[in-house]
Amino acid sequence: MEKTSLKTVVFITGAFVHHSCWDDWKSHFESKGYRTIVPPWPHKNASAEALRNSHPNRDIAAIRLSALTDYYDHIVRALPEKPILVGHSIGGLITQLLLQRGLAQSGVAIHSVPPQGIMTFKFSFLKAGWGPLGFFTPAGKSFLMSFDQWKYAFTNGMDCEVQKEAYYHYTIPESKLIVRDTITASAKVNFDNPHVPLLLTAGSEDHTIPASLNYANYKKYHKSNSITDYKEFKGRNHFVLGQTTWKEDADYILEWLSKHS
């Protein structure tokens, strides 16, 4: 694959994980000629261990989806040209929201939390999401995923030692409110609007965002008359960015971007 003319990629991190989850992706994209930036979420510019030690963290607990989307909006508007947006999970949702604002030249939503109105009653989705939603617990207290929750929601199917290492390196406290916001008007997308090219990817083993949910998200765009593509990868769970197969996924995305950005 030929190198690009230094287009900028903004990687948008999802919930529950440290932004260093993009480190390998960042290096790989840069080796292909892209500029990359990985902005940490507000109040999360510290190591994963330091953030865990800060739990319960009231600043993190107060993060809302609208404010976080605006935060990335400001970052993107400050760039000299429209970037490529690549987001994971809630970062994938924010990617879709920013595409609605006309702020990118193309977008990739990896195992994306779907916009408002797209739901599933699949058991794995309900089980993975119940703890982070934090119903009947104080909204002013951040949520920190237990190792057992991490094993089910992110790293299911992986070797236990690998799960432990990933938990230590990446798990951080999260806002319960931002998880709840994903089913509100803050997550609203007008699927009929024309948009720049958008790729949605999914994983066959993802408990948190089942592939069927990503496919339903993809199908919603059918009236937009815009390039919208979908790819399901076999064997991928919600820890897709850090699985041993990450480079295969990244290369597929790079190839797609070479045609659509």
Contacts in CASP RR format, 6 or more apart in sequence:
PFRMAT RR
TARGET T0000
AUTHOR 0000-0000-0000
METHOD contacts of the structure
MODEL  1
MEKTSLKTVVFITGAFVHHSCWDDWKSHFESKGYRTIVPPWPHKNASAEA
LRNSHPNRDIAAIRLSALTDYYDHIVRALPEKPILVGHSIGGLITQLLLQ
RGLAQSGVAIHSVPPQGIMTFKFSFLKAGWGPLGFFTPAGKSFLMSFDQW
KYAFTNGMDCEVQKEAYYHYTIPESKLIVRDTITASAKVNFDNPHVPLLL
TAGSEDHTIPASLNYANYKKYHKSNSITDYKEFKGRNHFVLGQTTWKEDA
DYILEWLSKHS
1 32 0 8 1.000
1 254 0 8 1.000
1 255 0 8 1.000
1 258 0 8 1.000
2 258 0 8 1.000
3 32 0 8 1.000
3 33 0 8 1.000
4 32 0 8 1.000
4 33 0 8 1.000
4 34 0 8 1.000
4 258 0 8 1.000
6 33 0 8 1.000
6 34 0 8 1.000
6 35 0 8 1.000
7 34 0 8 1.000
7 35 0 8 1.000
7 81 0 8 1.000
7 83 0 8 1.000
7 84 0 8 1.000
7 105 0 8 1.000
7 261 0 8 1.000
8 34 0 8 1.000
8 35 0 8 1.000
8 36 0 8 1.000
8 37 0 8 1.000
8 79 0 8 1.000
8 81 0 8 1.000
8 83 0 8 1.000
8 84 0 8 1.000
9 29 0 8 1.000
9 34 0 8 1.000
9 35 0 8 1.000
9 36 0 8 1.000
9 37 0 8 1.000
9 83 0 8 1.000
9 84 0 8 1.000
9 85 0 8 1.000
9 86 0 8 1.000
10 36 0 8 1.000
10 37 0 8 1.000
10 38 0 8 1.000
10 39 0 8 1.000
10 72 0 8 1.000
10 75 0 8 1.000
10 76 0 8 1.000
10 79 0 8 1.000
10 83 0 8 1.000
10 84 0 8 1.000
10 85 0 8 1.000
10 86 0 8 1.000
11 19 0 8 1.000
11 22 0 8 1.000
11 25 0 8 1.000
11 26 0 8 1.000
11 36 0 8 1.000
11 37 0 8 1.000
11 38 0 8 1.000
11 86 0 8 1.000
11 87 0 8 1.000
12 39 0 8 1.000
12 72 0 8 1.000
12 85 0 8 1.000
12 86 0 8 1.000
12 87 0 8 1.000
12 88 0 8 1.000
12 91 0 8 1.000
12 92 0 8 1.000
12 94 0 8 1.000
12 95 0 8 1.000
13 19 0 8 1.000
13 21 0 8 1.000
13 22 0 8 1.000
13 38 0 8 1.000
13 40 0 8 1.000
13 41 0 8 1.000
13 87 0 8 1.000
13 88 0 8 1.000
13 91 0 8 1.000
14 87 0 8 1.000
14 88 0 8 1.000
14 89 0 8 1.000
14 90 0 8 1.000
14 91 0 8 1.000
14 92 0 8 1.000
15 89 0 8 1.000
15 90 0 8 1.000
15 132 0 8 1.000
15 174 0 8 1.000
15 175 0 8 1.000
15 178 0 8 1.000
15 179 0 8 1.000
16 132 0 8 1.000
16 145 0 8 1.000
16 153 0 8 1.000
16 154 0 8 1.000
16 171 0 8 1.000
16 172 0 8 1.000
16 174 0 8 1.000
17 154 0 8 1.000
17 170 0 8 1.000
17 171 0 8 1.000
17 172 0 8 1.000
18 44 0 8 1.000
18 47 0 8 1.000
18 48 0 8 1.000
18 51 0 8 1.000
18 169 0 8 1.000
18 170 0 8 1.000
18 171 0 8 1.000
18 172 0 8 1.000
19 38 0 8 1.000
19 39 0 8 1.000
19 40 0 8 1.000
19 41 0 8 1.000
19 44 0 8 1.000
20 48 0 8 1.000
20 169 0 8 1.000
20 170 0 8 1.000
21 88 0 8 1.000
21 170 0 8 1.000
21 241 0 8 1.000
21 242 0 8 1.000
22 38 0 8 1.000
22 241 0 8 1.000
24 241 0 8 1.000
24 242 0 8 1.000
24 246 0 8 1.000
24 247 0 8 1.000
25 36 0 8 1.000
25 86 0 8 1.000
25 241 0 8 1.000
25 246 0 8 1.000
25 250 0 8 1.000
26 36 0 8 1.000
26 38 0 8 1.000
28 247 0 8 1.000
28 250 0 8 1.000
28 254 0 8 1.000
29 36 0 8 1.000
29 250 0 8 1.000
29 254 0 8 1.000
30 36 0 8 1.000
32 254 0 8 1.000
34 84 0 8 1.000
37 75 0 8 1.000
39 71 0 8 1.000
39 72 0 8 1.000
39 75 0 8 1.000
41 63 0 8 1.000
41 68 0 8 1.000
41 71 0 8 1.000
42 59 0 8 1.000
42 63 0 8 1.000
42 67 0 8 1.000
42 68 0 8 1.000
42 71 0 8 1.000
43 57 0 8 1.000
43 59 0 8 1.000
43 60 0 8 1.000
43 63 0 8 1.000
44 51 0 8 1.000
44 60 0 8 1.000
44 172 0 8 1.000
46 54 0 8 1.000
48 168 0 8 1.000
48 169 0 8 1.000
48 170 0 8 1.000
48 171 0 8 1.000
48 172 0 8 1.000
49 168 0 8 1.000
51 57 0 8 1.000
51 60 0 8 1.000
51 172 0 8 1.000
51 173 0 8 1.000
52 144 0 8 1.000
52 171 0 8 1.000
52 172 0 8 1.000
52 173 0 8 1.000
54 60 0 8 1.000
54 173 0 8 1.000
55 142 0 8 1.000
55 144 0 8 1.000
55 173 0 8 1.000
56 140 0 8 1.000
56 141 0 8 1.000
56 142 0 8 1.000
56 144 0 8 1.000
56 173 0 8 1.000
57 142 0 8 1.000
57 173 0 8 1.000
58 140 0 8 1.000
58 141 0 8 1.000
58 142 0 8 1.000
60 142 0 8 1.000
60 172 0 8 1.000
60 173 0 8 1.000
60 174 0 8 1.000
60 175 0 8 1.000
61 139 0 8 1.000
61 140 0 8 1.000
61 141 0 8 1.000
61 142 0 8 1.000
61 143 0 8 1.000
61 173 0 8 1.000
61 175 0 8 1.000
61 176 0 8 1.000
61 177 0 8 1.000
62 140 0 8 1.000
62 175 0 8 1.000
62 177 0 8 1.000
63 175 0 8 1.000
63 177 0 8 1.000
63 178 0 8 1.000
64 175 0 8 1.000
64 177 0 8 1.000
64 178 0 8 1.000
64 181 0 8 1.000
64 186 0 8 1.000
65 90 0 8 1.000
65 93 0 8 1.000
65 94 0 8 1.000
65 178 0 8 1.000
65 181 0 8 1.000
65 182 0 8 1.000
65 184 0 8 1.000
65 186 0 8 1.000
65 187 0 8 1.000
66 181 0 8 1.000
66 186 0 8 1.000
68 94 0 8 1.000
68 178 0 8 1.000
69 94 0 8 1.000
69 97 0 8 1.000
69 98 0 8 1.000
69 186 0 8 1.000
72 94 0 8 1.000
72 98 0 8 1.000
73 98 0 8 1.000
73 101 0 8 1.000
73 103 0 8 1.000
76 82 0 8 1.000
76 83 0 8 1.000
76 85 0 8 1.000
76 98 0 8 1.000
76 103 0 8 1.000
76 104 0 8 1.000
77 103 0 8 1.000
81 105 0 8 1.000
82 102 0 8 1.000
82 103 0 8 1.000
82 104 0 8 1.000
82 105 0 8 1.000
83 104 0 8 1.000
83 105 0 8 1.000
84 104 0 8 1.000
84 105 0 8 1.000
84 106 0 8 1.000
84 107 0 8 1.000
84 108 0 8 1.000
84 257 0 8 1.000
84 261 0 8 1.000
85 95 0 8 1.000
85 98 0 8 1.000
85 99 0 8 1.000
85 103 0 8 1.000
85 104 0 8 1.000
85 106 0 8 1.000
85 107 0 8 1.000
85 108 0 8 1.000
86 95 0 8 1.000
86 107 0 8 1.000
86 108 0 8 1.000
86 110 0 8 1.000
86 253 0 8 1.000
87 94 0 8 1.000
87 95 0 8 1.000
87 108 0 8 1.000
87 109 0 8 1.000
87 110 0 8 1.000
87 112 0 8 1.000
88 110 0 8 1.000
88 111 0 8 1.000
88 112 0 8 1.000
88 240 0 8 1.000
88 241 0 8 1.000
89 110 0 8 1.000
89 111 0 8 1.000
89 112 0 8 1.000
89 113 0 8 1.000
89 208 0 8 1.000
89 209 0 8 1.000
89 238 0 8 1.000
90 113 0 8 1.000
90 178 0 8 1.000
90 182 0 8 1.000
91 109 0 8 1.000
91 112 0 8 1.000
91 113 0 8 1.000
92 109 0 8 1.000
92 110 0 8 1.000
92 112 0 8 1.000
92 113 0 8 1.000
93 109 0 8 1.000
93 112 0 8 1.000
93 113 0 8 1.000
93 114 0 8 1.000
93 115 0 8 1.000
93 182 0 8 1.000
93 187 0 8 1.000
95 104 0 8 1.000
95 107 0 8 1.000
95 108 0 8 1.000
95 109 0 8 1.000
95 112 0 8 1.000
96 109 0 8 1.000
96 112 0 8 1.000
96 115 0 8 1.000
96 189 0 8 1.000
96 198 0 8 1.000
97 115 0 8 1.000
97 187 0 8 1.000
97 189 0 8 1.000
98 104 0 8 1.000
99 107 0 8 1.000
99 195 0 8 1.000
99 196 0 8 1.000
99 198 0 8 1.000
100 189 0 8 1.000
100 190 0 8 1.000
100 193 0 8 1.000
100 195 0 8 1.000
102 195 0 8 1.000
102 196 0 8 1.000
104 196 0 8 1.000
105 196 0 8 1.000
105 261 0 8 1.000
106 196 0 8 1.000
106 197 0 8 1.000
106 198 0 8 1.000
106 199 0 8 1.000
106 257 0 8 1.000
106 260 0 8 1.000
106 261 0 8 1.000
107 196 0 8 1.000
107 197 0 8 1.000
107 198 0 8 1.000
107 199 0 8 1.000
107 261 0 8 1.000
108 198 0 8 1.000
108 199 0 8 1.000
108 200 0 8 1.000
108 201 0 8 1.000
108 253 0 8 1.000
108 256 0 8 1.000
108 257 0 8 1.000
109 198 0 8 1.000
109 199 0 8 1.000
109 200 0 8 1.000
109 201 0 8 1.000
109 217 0 8 1.000
110 201 0 8 1.000
110 240 0 8 1.000
110 241 0 8 1.000
110 249 0 8 1.000
110 253 0 8 1.000
111 201 0 8 1.000
111 202 0 8 1.000
111 203 0 8 1.000
111 206 0 8 1.000
111 208 0 8 1.000
111 209 0 8 1.000
111 214 0 8 1.000
111 236 0 8 1.000
111 238 0 8 1.000
111 240 0 8 1.000
112 200 0 8 1.000
112 209 0 8 1.000
112 214 0 8 1.000
112 217 0 8 1.000
113 182 0 8 1.000
113 187 0 8 1.000
113 209 0 8 1.000
114 182 0 8 1.000
114 209 0 8 1.000
114 213 0 8 1.000
114 214 0 8 1.000
114 216 0 8 1.000
114 217 0 8 1.000
115 187 0 8 1.000
115 188 0 8 1.000
115 189 0 8 1.000
115 191 0 8 1.000
115 217 0 8 1.000
115 220 0 8 1.000
116 182 0 8 1.000
116 183 0 8 1.000
116 184 0 8 1.000
116 185 0 8 1.000
116 186 0 8 1.000
116 187 0 8 1.000
116 188 0 8 1.000
116 189 0 8 1.000
117 183 0 8 1.000
118 213 0 8 1.000
118 216 0 8 1.000
118 217 0 8 1.000
118 220 0 8 1.000
119 183 0 8 1.000
119 213 0 8 1.000
120 210 0 8 1.000
120 212 0 8 1.000
120 213 0 8 1.000
120 216 0 8 1.000
122 210 0 8 1.000
122 212 0 8 1.000
122 213 0 8 1.000
124 207 0 8 1.000
124 208 0 8 1.000
124 210 0 8 1.000
125 207 0 8 1.000
125 208 0 8 1.000
125 209 0 8 1.000
125 210 0 8 1.000
125 213 0 8 1.000
127 152 0 8 1.000
127 207 0 8 1.000
128 149 0 8 1.000
128 152 0 8 1.000
128 153 0 8 1.000
128 207 0 8 1.000
128 208 0 8 1.000
128 238 0 8 1.000
129 153 0 8 1.000
129 179 0 8 1.000
129 208 0 8 1.000
131 143 0 8 1.000
131 149 0 8 1.000
132 143 0 8 1.000
132 145 0 8 1.000
132 153 0 8 1.000
132 174 0 8 1.000
132 176 0 8 1.000
132 179 0 8 1.000
133 176 0 8 1.000
133 179 0 8 1.000
133 180 0 8 1.000
134 143 0 8 1.000
134 176 0 8 1.000
134 179 0 8 1.000
137 143 0 8 1.000
137 176 0 8 1.000
139 176 0 8 1.000
139 177 0 8 1.000
140 176 0 8 1.000
140 177 0 8 1.000
141 176 0 8 1.000
142 173 0 8 1.000
142 174 0 8 1.000
142 175 0 8 1.000
142 176 0 8 1.000
143 173 0 8 1.000
143 174 0 8 1.000
143 175 0 8 1.000
143 176 0 8 1.000
143 179 0 8 1.000
144 171 0 8 1.000
144 172 0 8 1.000
144 173 0 8 1.000
144 174 0 8 1.000
145 153 0 8 1.000
145 154 0 8 1.000
145 171 0 8 1.000
145 174 0 8 1.000
147 163 0 8 1.000
147 164 0 8 1.000
147 167 0 8 1.000
150 163 0 8 1.000
150 166 0 8 1.000
150 167 0 8 1.000
150 171 0 8 1.000
151 160 0 8 1.000
151 163 0 8 1.000
152 207 0 8 1.000
153 207 0 8 1.000
153 208 0 8 1.000
153 238 0 8 1.000
154 166 0 8 1.000
154 208 0 8 1.000
154 237 0 8 1.000
154 238 0 8 1.000
154 239 0 8 1.000
155 162 0 8 1.000
155 163 0 8 1.000
155 166 0 8 1.000
155 167 0 8 1.000
155 237 0 8 1.000
155 238 0 8 1.000
155 239 0 8 1.000
156 205 0 8 1.000
156 207 0 8 1.000
156 237 0 8 1.000
157 205 0 8 1.000
157 237 0 8 1.000
158 166 0 8 1.000
158 237 0 8 1.000
158 239 0 8 1.000
158 243 0 8 1.000
166 239 0 8 1.000
166 242 0 8 1.000
181 187 0 8 1.000
189 220 0 8 1.000
191 220 0 8 1.000
191 221 0 8 1.000
191 223 0 8 1.000
191 224 0 8 1.000
192 223 0 8 1.000
192 224 0 8 1.000
193 224 0 8 1.000
194 224 0 8 1.000
194 225 0 8 1.000
194 226 0 8 1.000
195 221 0 8 1.000
195 224 0 8 1.000
195 226 0 8 1.000
195 228 0 8 1.000
196 226 0 8 1.000
196 227 0 8 1.000
197 226 0 8 1.000
197 227 0 8 1.000
197 228 0 8 1.000
197 229 0 8 1.000
197 260 0 8 1.000
197 261 0 8 1.000
198 221 0 8 1.000
198 226 0 8 1.000
198 227 0 8 1.000
198 228 0 8 1.000
198 229 0 8 1.000
199 228 0 8 1.000
199 229 0 8 1.000
199 230 0 8 1.000
199 231 0 8 1.000
199 253 0 8 1.000
199 256 0 8 1.000
199 260 0 8 1.000
200 214 0 8 1.000
200 217 0 8 1.000
200 218 0 8 1.000
200 228 0 8 1.000
200 229 0 8 1.000
200 230 0 8 1.000
200 231 0 8 1.000
201 214 0 8 1.000
201 230 0 8 1.000
201 231 0 8 1.000
201 232 0 8 1.000
201 233 0 8 1.000
201 240 0 8 1.000
201 249 0 8 1.000
201 252 0 8 1.000
201 253 0 8 1.000
202 209 0 8 1.000
202 210 0 8 1.000
202 211 0 8 1.000
202 213 0 8 1.000
202 214 0 8 1.000
202 215 0 8 1.000
202 230 0 8 1.000
202 231 0 8 1.000
202 232 0 8 1.000
202 233 0 8 1.000
202 236 0 8 1.000
203 211 0 8 1.000
203 214 0 8 1.000
203 232 0 8 1.000
203 233 0 8 1.000
203 234 0 8 1.000
203 235 0 8 1.000
203 236 0 8 1.000
203 237 0 8 1.000
203 240 0 8 1.000
204 211 0 8 1.000
204 232 0 8 1.000
204 233 0 8 1.000
204 234 0 8 1.000
204 235 0 8 1.000
204 236 0 8 1.000
205 235 0 8 1.000
205 236 0 8 1.000
205 237 0 8 1.000
206 236 0 8 1.000
206 237 0 8 1.000
206 238 0 8 1.000
206 240 0 8 1.000
207 237 0 8 1.000
207 238 0 8 1.000
208 238 0 8 1.000
209 238 0 8 1.000
211 232 0 8 1.000
214 230 0 8 1.000
214 232 0 8 1.000
215 230 0 8 1.000
215 232 0 8 1.000
218 228 0 8 1.000
218 229 0 8 1.000
218 230 0 8 1.000
221 228 0 8 1.000
222 228 0 8 1.000
227 260 0 8 1.000
229 256 0 8 1.000
231 252 0 8 1.000
233 240 0 8 1.000
233 245 0 8 1.000
233 248 0 8 1.000
233 249 0 8 1.000
233 252 0 8 1.000
235 245 0 8 1.000
236 243 0 8 1.000
236 245 0 8 1.000
236 249 0 8 1.000
237 243 0 8 1.000
240 246 0 8 1.000
240 249 0 8 1.000
END
